[in-house]
Amino acid sequence: MRRTRTIMLFTTLTVSACSTATTEIEAPSGQGNNLSSIDEESQLELATQLTKQVEDFYRRGELSEALKPARKALEIREEALGPDDPEVGRSLCFLAAVYQAMGKSADAEPLCRRAATVLEGAFGDGHPAFAMSLQLLADIQASNGRLADAVTLYERALSIQRKTLPSESPIVLMIESKLGFTYVDQGENEKAEDLLRRVLAMQEKAIGPDHPDLVPTLDGIAKIKVKSGQSDEAKKLLTRAMSILDKFQPNHPQIAEILEHLAEIEELGGNVNEAESLRQRAREIQPESENRRGFHGAEVAKSRRGATIEVIACRNIRSFAI
């Protein structure tokens, strides 16, 4: 199966939530400072600019371009601040997130585990920055099919964030969404639907009923309805998701994915001609969609989880929300 990438929509609110965090945390001092104070300041400013480049490349899907600045920012911070500084932990998360988005989980996992060690050592095991690394590690485990491990990590990260953030926080909703999708893949449909329905209600309240960030949640609930034999309800959810995307961007690539899901429902119901018509529309939007297999394709599940670049993008990990 050809690997495809869904454009992730769960971004804007999370970046905003991180960027506006203000509570100051006293972090341990670096151990590896071999630069003069002036050189250190200029180098750290360069690392900040490189990190911004990583974010920009990542969001544009230019992942190979993001690797070089991510590596360089990590190198600078390790030299200036020492290997155990929390900013080094964040740089490790950035680099791991890029590798994970490229499908290189073997490269991402050791970086993420090191980041978790650094952040836990700096802030303790109940801090949101540590939870950030757990969330990324859960993404990696889920993408490799280690669902039980992923659930444990998501639940731990969620427990930490719920203690420090309001229930409607975009960060909390993101983790709940990822956990819900993983429950779906485990066949825990009741737990999954309860969680995703809560996420959907909070999203609708925060950003309105027609925002594209609702689409992955609607899609996840629709998958549950298909599994439970409620095809009509699934079609309503998917039609709503497609309508949202069509207003947001006609011929958005994810519309093709939803059309594939609708085609699978029609096919399961014996409506072969309608299924083929839907697949033809999907191919017109995105030709490679003919290689995607709807609700039962692993690529669809992977694309929903994404990496945690939005959470990692807090401008200063020392002022991470707590």
C-alpha positions as CSV (number, residue, x, y, z in Angstrom):
1,M,0.0,0.0,0.0
2,R,1.4,3.4,-0.9
3,R,1.8,5.6,2.1
4,T,-0.5,8.7,2.1
5,R,-0.5,11.6,4.4
6,T,-3.7,13.3,5.7
7,I,-3.4,17.0,6.4
8,M,-3.8,17.3,10.2
9,L,-6.2,19.9,11.4
10,F,-5.8,19.8,15.2
11,T,-3.4,22.7,15.4
12,T,-4.4,26.3,15.9
13,L,-5.9,26.2,19.4
14,T,-3.1,24.0,20.8
15,V,-0.4,26.3,19.6
16,S,-2.3,29.2,21.1
17,A,-2.7,27.5,24.4
18,C,1.1,26.8,24.7
19,S,2.2,30.2,23.5
20,T,0.1,32.0,26.1
21,A,1.2,30.0,29.1
22,T,2.8,32.3,31.7
23,T,3.6,30.5,35.0
24,E,7.3,30.6,35.6
25,I,9.1,27.4,36.6
26,E,12.5,27.4,38.2
27,A,14.6,24.9,36.1
28,P,17.9,23.4,36.9
29,S,21.0,25.2,35.6
30,G,22.9,23.8,32.6
31,Q,26.0,21.7,33.2
32,G,27.8,22.0,29.9
33,N,28.4,25.8,29.4
34,N,31.6,26.1,27.4
35,L,30.6,29.4,25.7
36,S,31.1,33.0,26.8
37,S,27.9,34.6,28.0
38,I,27.7,36.8,24.8
39,D,28.3,33.8,22.5
40,E,25.8,31.7,24.5
41,E,23.1,34.3,24.1
42,S,23.6,34.7,20.4
43,Q,23.8,30.9,19.9
44,L,20.6,30.4,21.9
45,E,18.9,33.1,19.8
46,L,20.0,31.2,16.7
47,A,18.6,28.0,18.2
48,T,15.3,29.8,18.7
49,Q,15.2,30.9,15.1
50,L,16.1,27.4,13.9
51,T,13.3,25.9,16.0
52,K,10.8,28.3,14.4
53,Q,12.1,27.0,11.0
54,V,11.3,23.5,12.2
55,E,7.8,24.5,13.0
56,D,7.2,26.2,9.7
57,F,8.7,23.3,7.6
58,Y,6.7,20.8,9.7
59,R,3.4,22.5,9.2
60,R,4.0,22.8,5.4
61,G,4.8,19.1,5.3
62,E,8.4,19.7,4.2
63,L,9.8,17.2,6.7
64,S,13.2,16.5,5.2
65,E,13.8,20.3,5.2
66,A,12.9,20.3,8.9
67,L,15.6,17.8,9.9
68,K,18.7,20.0,9.5
69,P,17.5,22.9,11.7
70,A,16.1,20.5,14.3
71,R,19.4,18.8,14.6
72,K,21.4,22.0,14.7
73,A,19.1,23.6,17.4
74,L,19.6,20.5,19.5
75,E,23.4,20.6,19.0
76,I,23.5,24.3,20.0
77,R,21.4,23.8,23.2
78,E,23.4,20.8,24.3
79,E,26.6,22.8,24.0
80,A,25.3,26.0,25.6
81,L,23.0,24.5,28.3
82,G,24.2,21.0,29.0
83,P,22.6,17.7,28.1
84,D,20.1,17.8,31.0
85,D,18.5,21.2,30.4
86,P,14.8,21.2,29.7
87,E,15.3,23.2,26.5
88,V,17.4,20.3,25.3
89,G,14.5,18.0,26.2
90,R,12.2,20.1,24.1
91,S,14.7,20.0,21.2
92,L,14.8,16.3,21.4
93,C,11.0,16.2,21.2
94,F,11.1,18.4,18.1
95,L,13.5,16.1,16.3
96,A,11.7,13.0,17.4
97,A,8.4,14.5,16.1
98,V,9.9,15.2,12.7
99,Y,11.3,11.7,12.4
100,Q,7.9,10.2,13.6
101,A,6.1,12.2,10.9
102,M,8.5,10.9,8.3
103,G,7.6,7.3,9.4
104,K,11.0,6.8,11.0
105,S,9.9,5.7,14.4
106,A,13.1,3.8,15.0
107,D,14.9,7.1,14.9
108,A,12.2,8.9,16.9
109,E,11.8,6.6,19.8
110,P,15.2,6.8,21.4
111,L,15.2,10.6,21.1
112,C,11.7,10.7,22.8
113,R,12.8,8.4,25.6
114,R,15.8,10.6,26.2
115,A,13.6,13.7,26.2
116,A,11.3,12.1,28.8
117,T,14.2,11.3,31.0
118,V,15.5,14.9,30.8
119,L,12.1,16.5,31.4
120,E,11.3,14.2,34.3
121,G,14.6,14.9,35.8
122,A,14.2,18.7,35.4
123,F,10.5,19.1,36.5
124,G,9.3,15.8,38.0
125,D,6.9,13.2,36.8
126,G,3.8,15.3,37.3
127,H,4.7,18.2,35.1
128,P,3.0,19.0,31.8
129,A,6.4,19.2,30.0
130,F,7.0,15.6,31.0
131,A,3.4,14.7,29.8
132,M,4.3,16.2,26.4
133,S,7.1,13.6,26.0
134,L,4.8,10.8,27.1
135,Q,2.2,11.9,24.5
136,L,4.8,11.8,21.7
137,L,6.0,8.4,22.9
138,A,2.4,7.2,22.9
139,D,2.1,8.4,19.3
140,I,5.2,6.4,18.4
141,Q,3.9,3.2,20.1
142,A,0.5,3.6,18.4
143,S,2.0,4.0,15.0
144,N,3.9,0.7,15.5
145,G,0.8,-1.2,16.5
146,R,1.8,-1.4,20.2
147,L,-1.7,-0.2,21.3
148,A,-1.7,-1.4,24.9
149,D,1.6,0.5,25.5
150,A,0.1,3.6,23.7
151,V,-3.0,3.5,25.8
152,T,-1.0,3.4,29.0
153,L,1.1,6.4,27.9
154,Y,-1.9,8.4,26.7
155,E,-3.7,7.8,30.0
156,R,-0.7,8.8,32.0
157,A,-0.2,12.0,30.0
158,L,-3.9,12.8,30.2
159,S,-3.9,12.3,34.0
160,I,-1.1,14.8,34.3
161,Q,-2.7,17.4,32.0
162,R,-6.1,17.1,33.6
163,K,-4.6,18.1,37.0
164,T,-3.1,21.3,35.6
165,L,-5.4,22.4,32.7
166,P,-9.1,22.9,32.4
167,S,-11.2,20.1,30.9
168,E,-11.8,22.2,27.7
169,S,-8.1,22.8,27.1
170,P,-7.1,22.0,23.5
171,I,-4.1,20.0,24.9
172,V,-6.5,17.9,27.0
173,L,-8.8,17.4,24.1
174,M,-6.0,16.4,21.8
175,I,-4.8,13.7,24.1
176,E,-8.4,12.5,24.7
177,S,-8.9,12.4,20.9
178,K,-5.7,10.3,20.4
179,L,-6.7,8.0,23.2
180,G,-10.2,7.6,21.8
181,F,-8.8,6.6,18.4
182,T,-6.6,4.1,20.0
183,Y,-9.5,2.6,21.9
184,V,-11.3,2.3,18.6
185,D,-8.3,0.3,17.2
186,Q,-8.4,-1.9,20.2
187,G,-12.1,-2.6,19.7
188,E,-13.0,-0.7,22.9
189,N,-15.9,0.9,21.2
190,E,-18.0,2.0,24.2
191,K,-15.0,3.7,25.9
192,A,-14.0,5.2,22.6
193,E,-17.4,6.7,21.8
194,D,-17.8,8.2,25.3
195,L,-14.4,9.9,25.0
196,L,-14.8,11.1,21.5
197,R,-18.4,12.4,22.1
198,R,-17.0,14.5,25.0
199,V,-14.2,15.8,22.7
200,L,-16.8,16.7,20.0
201,A,-19.0,18.5,22.5
202,M,-16.1,20.5,23.9
203,Q,-14.8,21.3,20.4
204,E,-18.3,22.5,19.2
205,K,-18.5,24.7,22.3
206,A,-15.0,26.2,21.8
207,I,-14.8,26.6,18.1
208,G,-18.3,26.1,16.7
209,P,-20.0,23.3,14.8
210,D,-18.4,24.0,11.4
211,H,-14.7,24.2,12.2
212,P,-12.4,21.7,10.4
213,D,-10.8,20.6,13.6
214,L,-14.0,18.6,14.2
215,V,-13.5,16.4,11.2
216,P,-11.1,13.7,12.8
217,T,-13.5,13.4,15.7
218,L,-16.5,13.0,13.5
219,D,-14.6,10.4,11.5
220,G,-13.6,8.5,14.6
221,I,-17.2,8.3,15.9
222,A,-18.4,7.2,12.4
223,K,-15.9,4.3,12.5
224,I,-17.4,3.2,15.8
225,K,-20.9,3.4,14.3
226,V,-19.8,1.3,11.3
227,K,-18.4,-1.4,13.6
228,S,-21.7,-1.5,15.6
229,G,-23.8,-1.8,12.5
230,Q,-25.2,1.7,12.6
231,S,-24.4,2.6,9.0
232,D,-27.0,5.4,8.7
233,E,-25.6,7.2,11.7
234,A,-22.1,6.8,10.3
235,K,-23.2,8.3,7.0
236,K,-24.7,11.3,8.7
237,L,-21.4,11.9,10.6
238,L,-19.3,11.6,7.5
239,T,-21.6,13.7,5.4
240,R,-21.3,16.4,8.0
241,A,-17.5,16.1,8.1
242,M,-17.4,16.4,4.3
243,S,-19.6,19.5,4.3
244,I,-17.3,21.1,6.8
245,L,-14.2,20.4,4.7
246,D,-15.9,21.5,1.5
247,K,-16.6,25.0,3.1
248,F,-13.1,25.1,4.4
249,Q,-11.4,24.1,1.2
250,P,-13.2,22.5,-1.8
251,N,-11.4,19.4,-2.9
252,H,-9.5,19.2,0.3
253,P,-7.5,15.8,0.2
254,Q,-9.3,14.6,3.3
255,I,-12.6,14.8,1.4
256,A,-11.3,12.0,-0.7
257,E,-10.7,9.9,2.4
258,I,-14.2,10.5,3.7
259,L,-15.6,9.5,0.3
260,E,-13.7,6.3,0.6
261,H,-15.2,5.7,4.0
262,L,-18.7,6.4,2.6
263,A,-18.0,4.0,-0.3
264,E,-17.0,1.3,2.1
265,I,-20.3,1.7,3.9
266,E,-22.3,1.5,0.7
267,E,-20.3,-1.6,-0.3
268,L,-21.0,-3.3,3.0
269,G,-24.7,-2.6,2.3
270,G,-24.5,-4.2,-1.1
271,N,-24.7,-0.9,-3.0
272,V,-21.8,-1.6,-5.3
273,N,-22.7,1.0,-8.0
274,E,-23.0,3.8,-5.4
275,A,-19.7,2.7,-3.8
276,E,-17.9,2.9,-7.1
277,S,-19.4,6.3,-7.8
278,L,-18.1,7.6,-4.5
279,R,-14.7,6.1,-5.2
280,Q,-14.6,7.8,-8.6
281,R,-15.3,11.1,-6.9
282,A,-12.5,10.4,-4.5
283,R,-10.0,9.6,-7.3
284,E,-10.9,12.9,-9.0
285,I,-9.9,14.8,-5.9
286,Q,-6.8,12.7,-5.1
287,P,-5.8,10.1,-7.6
288,E,-3.8,8.0,-5.1
289,S,-6.9,7.6,-3.0
290,E,-7.6,4.4,-5.1
291,N,-4.9,2.8,-3.0
292,R,-6.5,3.7,0.4
293,R,-8.8,1.2,2.0
294,G,-11.3,3.2,4.1
295,F,-12.0,2.5,7.7
296,H,-10.0,-0.6,7.9
297,G,-6.7,0.9,6.5
298,A,-3.8,1.3,9.0
299,E,-2.8,4.5,7.3
300,V,-6.1,6.2,8.2
301,A,-5.6,5.4,11.8
302,K,-2.0,6.6,11.8
303,S,-2.9,9.8,10.1
304,R,-5.3,10.8,12.8
305,R,-2.7,10.5,15.6
306,G,0.0,12.7,14.1
307,A,2.9,13.9,16.2
308,T,2.8,16.4,19.0
309,I,4.5,19.3,17.3
310,E,1.7,21.6,18.4
311,V,2.3,20.9,22.1
312,I,6.1,21.0,21.7
313,A,5.9,24.4,20.1
314,C,5.6,26.2,23.4
315,R,8.1,29.1,23.0
316,N,9.7,28.6,26.4
317,I,9.4,25.3,28.2
318,R,10.3,27.0,31.5
319,S,6.9,28.8,31.2
320,F,4.9,25.6,30.3
321,A,1.4,25.7,31.6
322,I,1.1,24.2,35.1
